[in-house]
Amino acid sequence: MSEMSSMVGIIAGDVWHYLSENGESSPIKIKSALGIPSSILYLALGWLSREDKIVIEQNEHSYKIALK
C-alpha cells in the first residue's frame, strides 16, 4: 500500500470515529474538527463509502454524512 493510501485509510478511520462520537455531520464540520484539507476529507469519505460504512445525503447547500 502506498504512503498516500495509508494516510487516506488513517484519515478514514478518524472520520469514522468522529461520526461515531458526534453523529451525523456536514463535511465542513468534519474537516474543521479533524483539521484536514478538503481533498483528503473527500478521499476518506470515498474510502468509507466504498466500504459501505457511511450514508451521504445531499441537502440544499451541502451534504449530510452519517454512519450506517
N, C-alpha and C positions, 0 to 999 in steps of 0.2 A: 504494500500500500504506500502511495506517495506521501510525502510530508503534508501536502495540501489536503489530501483525502483524510489523513489522520486528524488534522486540525478541524476540518469540517465535521467529522464524526464527534470530536470532543465538544464542539460548539452545539451540535445537535443534542447531545446529552445535556448540556447546560440549559438549552431551550426547553427540553422535556421536563427537567427538574423545576425550572421556573414556572411552567404551566401547571405542574403537579402541585406546587405550593401556592400559586396565586390564581389558578383558574383561568378561564377564557381571557384573552388579552389581544390587543392590537399589535401589529408589527412595531410600531413606533415605541410603545411601552416596553416591549421585549428588548428592542435594540438599546434603548436608554438604560434599562435595568442591568443589562449584561455588558454595556459599554463596547459594543461591537459595530463594525461598519455594516451598512445595509446589504452590501453584496454578500458578505459572509452569512448574515442572517438568512437571506433568501436561499443560499446554498443549503444551509442547515434545515430550513423548512422543507425544501425539496427532498432532502435525505429522509426526514421524518415522514413526509407524505408518501414517499416510495415504500417505506417500511409499514405504511398503513397505521401510523401511530397518532396522527392528528387529523382534525377536521378543519378545513379552511372555507369560510363563508364570506362572500363579498357583501359589504353593505354600501351605503351611498358614496362614501369617500375613502374607504379603506377596506380592510379585511378583519375578520374575527378569527382567531386561532384558538383551538381548544384540543385537549387530548380526547381520544376516542374512549 
